[in-house]
Amino acid sequence: MLRALVIAAALAAGACRDARLEELRSIRDDVCACKTVACGDEAMKRVPPPQAEVRVSHRAQKLAREMMQCLHDLYLSDRPSTDPDAETRAPAPSAAAPAPSAGP
């Protein structure tokens, strides 16, 4: 969780100009399109480092939140189930329809 906050702060601090915002939008789109944690982590490596003299904008903060939510969802989907019956539970058998009987 601390890692997520650090990344969000870096994103927010590093994105002020339009070019920087476009770069963040592209990274956010890539992260949100990922289906695996490895893909999301790889896309996050493209986030530029924060610059001390850059002011934080609301648009950059919004992009950072969206990006972190997508990454959070990836990590959540990658976690093992805590349901003790999840792996042992078999799907319910489908009931076969009774054969129509031939009339007299």
Backbone as a chain_set.jsonl record, in Angstrom:
{"seq": "MLRALVIAAALAAGACRDARLEELRSIRDDVCACKTVACGDEAMKRVPPPQAEVRVSHRAQKLAREMMQCLHDLYLSDRPSTDPDAETRAPAPSAAAPAPSAGP", "coords": {"N": [[0.823, -1.187, 0.0], [1.968, 1.21, 0.738], [3.738, 1.504, -1.315], [2.013, 2.075, -3.43], [1.038, 4.592, -2.673], [3.368, 6.108, -2.819], [3.949, 5.93, -5.539], [1.665, 7.167, -6.581], [1.998, 9.755, -5.569], [4.34, 10.456, -6.889], [3.468, 10.436, -9.508], [1.535, 12.478, -9.469], [3.102, 14.684, -8.784], [4.822, 14.852, -10.912], [3.435, 15.558, -13.212], [2.457, 18.13, -15.008], [2.547, 19.787, -17.297], [0.95, 19.767, -20.566], [2.052, 17.862, -22.336], [3.197, 16.101, -20.554], [0.91, 15.262, -19.261], [-0.382, 13.929, -21.342], [1.396, 11.838, -21.702], [1.052, 10.514, -19.262], [-1.636, 9.812, -19.523], [-1.456, 7.96, -21.58], [0.086, 5.96, -20.342], [-1.653, 5.297, -18.256], [-3.79, 4.244, -19.77], [-2.519, 2.008, -20.829], [-1.875, 0.549, -18.486], [-4.448, 0.057, -17.512], [-5.406, -1.563, -19.509], [-4.09, -3.884, -19.185], [-3.927, -7.386, -18.36], [-2.584, -8.86, -16.556], [-0.585, -8.811, -13.549], [2.147, -8.519, -13.955], [2.252, -7.265, -16.429], [1.015, -4.804, -15.785], [2.836, -3.803, -13.882], [5.069, -3.504, -15.507], [4.196, -1.502, -17.294], [3.939, 0.572, -15.445], [6.55, 1.226, -14.945], [7.192, 3.097, -16.795], [6.421, 5.52, -15.827], [7.245, 8.864, -15.328], [9.91, 10.277, -13.315], [9.336, 12.338, -10.378], [9.491, 15.945, -10.424], [11.022, 18.518, -8.673], [10.365, 21.225, -9.017], [7.899, 21.298, -10.231], [4.445, 21.949, -10.16], [1.594, 20.375, -8.66], [-1.175, 19.184, -10.457], [-4.762, 19.055, -10.709], [-5.726, 17.435, -12.712], [-3.591, 15.694, -13.162], [-3.536, 14.389, -10.699], [-5.982, 13.071, -10.821], [-5.536, 11.312, -12.964], [-3.5, 9.789, -11.81], [-4.889, 8.577, -9.688], [-6.738, 6.991, -11.143], [-4.99, 5.315, -12.529], [-3.744, 3.977, -10.4], [-5.97, 2.682, -9.352], [-6.578, 0.842, -11.367], [-4.235, -0.701, -11.258], [-4.453, -1.644, -8.67], [-6.757, -3.253, -8.952], [-5.718, -5.221, -10.639], [-3.792, -6.421, -8.944], [-5.504, -7.333, -6.952], [-7.06, -9.216, -8.328], [-5.146, -11.103, -8.751], [-4.614, -12.257, -6.374], [-4.715, -15.125, -4.222], [-7.641, -17.073, -3.516], [-9.489, -16.73, -0.477], [-11.406, -18.383, 0.312], [-12.059, -21.424, 1.706], [-13.311, -23.521, 0.422], [-13.195, -23.028, -2.24], [-11.5, -24.229, -4.219], [-12.15, -26.888, -3.999], [-14.787, -27.142, -4.423], [-17.09, -28.482, -6.559], [-18.587, -27.89, -9.76], [-22.118, -27.625, -9.983], [-23.955, -30.478, -10.988], [-25.431, -30.732, -14.185], [-28.828, -31.049, -14.758], [-30.219, -33.57, -16.614], [-32.545, -33.394, -19.206], [-35.648, -35.061, -19.069], [-36.369, -37.799, -21.183], [-38.666, -37.551, -23.853], [-41.739, -39.255, -23.62], [-43.06, -41.887, -25.624], [-46.187, -41.67, -27.081], [-49.404, -43.542, -26.724]], "CA": [[0.0, 0.0, 0.0], [2.873, 2.347, 0.778], [4.268, 1.632, -2.678], [0.984, 2.726, -4.23], [1.0, 6.008, -2.314], [4.585, 6.739, -3.345], [3.774, 6.042, -6.995], [0.643, 8.188, -6.826], [2.607, 11.061, -5.307], [5.292, 10.724, -7.965], [2.682, 10.766, -10.704], [0.915, 13.781, -9.293], [4.122, 15.723, -8.77], [5.545, 14.907, -12.169], [2.603, 15.824, -14.391], [1.857, 19.456, -15.009], [2.379, 20.25, -18.674], [0.084, 18.941, -21.399], [2.806, 16.717, -22.853], [3.339, 15.172, -19.441], [-0.416, 14.687, -19.05], [-0.618, 12.965, -22.421], [2.219, 10.672, -21.395], [0.383, 9.815, -18.167], [-2.855, 9.197, -20.073], [-1.03, 6.785, -22.332], [0.491, 4.941, -19.367], [-2.884, 4.85, -17.589], [-4.507, 3.374, -20.704], [-1.786, 0.739, -20.913], [-2.053, -0.168, -17.22], [-5.842, -0.393, -17.411], [-5.641, -2.591, -20.528], [-3.362, -5.097, -18.793], [-4.671, -8.497, -17.772], [-1.732, -9.488, -15.543], [0.173, -7.911, -12.678], [3.449, -8.266, -14.587], [2.012, -6.256, -17.475], [0.768, -3.533, -15.102], [4.103, -3.333, -13.306], [5.935, -3.083, -16.624], [3.69, -0.209, -17.761], [4.202, 1.578, -14.416], [7.96, 1.623, -15.016], [7.301, 4.232, -17.717], [6.032, 6.753, -15.137], [8.431, 9.718, -15.154], [10.202, 10.65, -11.925], [8.826, 13.675, -10.035], [10.418, 17.068, -10.5], [10.777, 19.366, -7.5], [9.81, 22.542, -9.35], [6.615, 21.164, -10.91], [3.279, 21.986, -9.286], [0.646, 19.282, -8.851], [-2.443, 19.621, -11.022], [-5.889, 18.169, -10.41], [-5.811, 16.436, -13.79], [-2.558, 14.694, -12.909], [-3.988, 13.608, -9.559], [-7.058, 12.196, -11.289], [-4.892, 10.249, -13.737], [-2.779, 8.923, -10.869], [-5.892, 7.757, -8.994], [-7.268, 6.004, -12.084], [-3.921, 4.355, -12.79], [-3.57, 3.169, -9.207], [-7.141, 1.823, -9.21], [-6.39, -0.27, -12.294], [-3.174, -1.55, -10.716], [-5.052, -2.296, -7.499], [-7.638, -4.308, -9.444], [-4.864, -6.306, -11.12], [-3.238, -7.12, -7.789], [-6.604, -8.004, -6.274], [-7.455, -10.395, -9.103], [-4.034, -12.058, -8.722], [-4.529, -12.846, -5.028], [-5.413, -16.409, -4.077], [-8.916, -17.009, -2.812], [-9.465, -17.072, 0.94], [-12.509, -19.316, 0.507], [-11.466, -22.756, 1.814], [-14.0, -24.459, -0.456], [-13.155, -22.531, -3.615], [-10.868, -25.158, -5.147], [-12.714, -28.222, -3.88], [-16.192, -27.105, -4.799], [-17.321, -28.886, -7.945], [-19.781, -27.26, -10.307], [-23.336, -28.419, -9.842], [-24.223, -31.257, -12.198], [-26.596, -30.25, -14.92], [-29.881, -32.066, -14.808], [-30.573, -33.937, -17.981], [-33.973, -33.328, -19.438], [-36.204, -36.382, -19.262], [-36.694, -38.12, -22.581], [-40.119, -37.535, -24.053], [-42.281, -40.603, -23.757], [-43.851, -42.111, -26.836], [-47.622, -41.764, -26.775], [-50.042, -44.793, -27.158]], "C": [[0.869, 1.253, 0.0], [3.441, 2.601, -0.612], [3.283, 2.387, -3.569], [0.923, 4.223, -3.936], [2.215, 6.754, -2.863], [4.458, 6.94, -4.852], [2.761, 7.121, -7.327], [1.207, 9.587, -6.608], [3.584, 11.442, -6.413], [4.553, 11.112, -9.244], [2.116, 12.178, -10.61], [1.939, 14.899, -9.358], [4.778, 15.898, -10.13], [4.73, 15.32, -13.369], [1.938, 17.178, -14.303], [1.582, 19.913, -16.426], [1.506, 19.29, -19.461], [0.809, 17.712, -21.936], [2.958, 15.659, -21.771], [1.994, 14.498, -19.149], [-0.741, 13.647, -20.117], [0.173, 11.687, -22.187], [1.571, 9.843, -20.285], [-0.902, 9.141, -18.642], [-2.517, 7.914, -20.821], [-0.646, 5.645, -21.387], [-0.74, 4.398, -18.651], [-3.669, 3.897, -18.485], [-3.839, 2.008, -20.812], [-1.973, -0.096, -19.647], [-3.468, -0.739, -17.14], [-6.188, -1.453, -18.456], [-4.971, -3.912, -20.165], [-4.289, -6.118, -18.158], [-3.869, -9.206, -16.679], [-1.003, -8.423, -14.734], [1.507, -7.546, -13.324], [3.319, -7.19, -15.664], [1.817, -4.872, -16.842], [2.036, -2.946, -14.503], [5.04, -2.817, -14.392], [5.5, -1.715, -17.151], [4.001, 0.897, -16.749], [5.659, 2.037, -14.411], [8.166, 2.82, -15.937], [6.919, 5.557, -17.061], [7.274, 7.594, -14.905], [8.654, 10.063, -13.69], [9.681, 12.062, -11.634], [9.923, 14.724, -10.141], [10.051, 18.048, -9.392], [10.074, 20.67, -7.857], [8.436, 22.485, -10.007], [5.49, 21.143, -9.889], [2.34, 20.842, -9.638], [-0.653, 19.845, -9.424], [-3.535, 18.61, -10.671], [-6.021, 17.085, -11.478], [-4.789, 15.327, -13.582], [-2.951, 13.807, -11.731], [-5.078, 12.627, -9.964], [-6.485, 11.022, -12.086], [-4.165, 9.265, -12.821], [-3.753, 8.02, -10.124], [-6.429, 6.657, -9.899], [-6.242, 4.906, -12.349], [-3.747, 3.419, -11.594], [-4.773, 2.247, -8.983], [-7.031, 0.618, -10.142], [-5.328, -1.236, -11.78], [-3.684, -2.31, -9.492], [-5.933, -3.459, -7.939], [-6.836, -5.497, -9.966], [-4.303, -7.122, -9.96], [-4.328, -7.902, -7.055], [-7.019, -9.276, -7.012], [-6.374, -11.475, -9.073], [-3.903, -12.749, -7.367], [-5.237, -14.187, -4.993], [-6.697, -16.219, -3.268], [-8.733, -17.37, -1.347], [-10.61, -18.016, 1.285], [-11.942, -20.731, 0.564], [-12.11, -23.783, 0.881], [-13.887, -24.087, -1.931], [-12.584, -23.546, -4.59], [-11.503, -26.539, -5.103], [-14.173, -28.276, -4.309], [-16.328, -27.445, -6.281], [-18.56, -28.173, -8.467], [-20.977, -28.195, -10.175], [-23.596, -29.191, -11.127], [-25.474, -30.742, -12.889], [-27.605, -31.378, -15.01], [-30.245, -32.322, -16.258], [-32.087, -33.901, -18.118], [-34.499, -34.727, -19.667], [-36.588, -36.59, -20.726], [-38.211, -38.112, -22.749], [-40.614, -38.98, -24.245], [-43.135, -40.7, -25.023], [-45.298, -42.321, -26.438], [-48.229, -43.061, -27.285], [-50.597, -44.763, -28.53]], "O": [[0.544, 2.24, -0.66], [3.605, 3.745, -1.036], [3.681, 3.237, -4.367], [0.773, 5.03, -4.853], [2.1, 7.893, -3.317], [4.816, 7.995, -5.376], [2.97, 7.907, -8.252], [0.922, 10.501, -7.381], [3.65, 12.601, -6.824], [4.977, 12.013, -9.968], [2.21, 12.965, -11.551], [1.667, 15.954, -9.931], [5.241, 16.99, -10.458], [5.28, 15.428, -14.465], [0.95, 17.342, -13.587], [0.483, 20.381, -16.721], [1.34, 18.133, -19.074], [0.229, 16.628, -21.984], [2.858, 14.462, -22.042], [1.945, 13.311, -18.828], [-1.313, 12.601, -19.814], [-0.318, 10.587, -22.441], [1.543, 8.615, -20.359], [-1.221, 8.031, -18.215], [-3.216, 6.909, -20.7], [-1.018, 4.494, -21.617], [-0.866, 3.19, -18.455], [-4.157, 2.865, -18.023], [-4.513, 0.98, -20.879], [-2.203, -1.303, -19.722], [-3.656, -1.889, -16.744], [-7.174, -2.171, -18.294], [-5.257, -4.943, -20.774], [-5.284, -5.779, -17.515], [-4.404, -10.051, -15.961], [-0.83, -7.288, -15.179], [1.945, -6.398, -13.25], [4.177, -6.316, -15.788], [2.389, -3.887, -17.309], [2.282, -1.744, -14.6], [5.722, -1.808, -14.207], [6.344, -0.862, -17.426], [4.292, 2.028, -17.137], [5.963, 3.125, -13.922], [9.199, 3.485, -15.869], [7.075, 6.613, -17.674], [8.257, 7.104, -14.348], [7.703, 10.135, -12.912], [9.595, 12.889, -12.541], [11.108, 14.438, -9.973], [8.876, 18.364, -9.207], [9.267, 21.168, -7.073], [7.862, 23.53, -10.312], [5.553, 20.428, -8.888], [2.298, 20.395, -10.784], [-1.17, 20.853, -8.941], [-3.249, 17.45, -10.374], [-6.387, 15.95, -11.174], [-5.088, 14.153, -13.803], [-2.721, 12.598, -11.766], [-5.095, 11.485, -9.504], [-6.901, 9.877, -11.903], [-4.214, 8.054, -13.037], [-3.483, 6.833, -9.943], [-6.562, 5.512, -9.468], [-6.578, 3.722, -12.39], [-3.618, 2.207, -11.764], [-4.606, 1.139, -8.474], [-7.355, -0.503, -9.749], [-5.502, -2.452, -11.858], [-3.373, -3.487, -9.312], [-5.861, -4.54, -7.356], [-7.223, -6.647, -9.762], [-4.332, -8.352, -9.982], [-4.086, -9.016, -6.589], [-7.299, -10.297, -6.384], [-6.661, -12.642, -9.344], [-3.16, -13.721, -7.234], [-6.254, -14.368, -5.663], [-6.802, -15.311, -2.444], [-7.91, -18.223, -1.015], [-10.761, -18.405, 2.443], [-11.392, -21.205, -0.431], [-11.502, -24.812, 0.585], [-14.442, -24.781, -2.783], [-13.123, -23.715, -5.684], [-11.406, -27.29, -6.074], [-14.72, -29.356, -4.531], [-15.753, -26.778, -7.14], [-19.48, -27.883, -7.702], [-20.837, -29.416, -10.25], [-23.477, -28.642, -12.223], [-26.449, -30.365, -12.24], [-27.257, -32.522, -15.304], [-30.54, -31.4, -17.019], [-32.811, -34.337, -17.223], [-33.875, -35.511, -20.383], [-37.064, -35.678, -21.402], [-38.943, -38.607, -21.893], [-39.991, -39.792, -24.929], [-43.818, -39.758, -25.426], [-45.579, -43.097, -25.525], [-47.66, -43.664, -28.195], [-51.153, -45.758, -28.993]]}, "num_chains": 1, "name": "protein.A"}
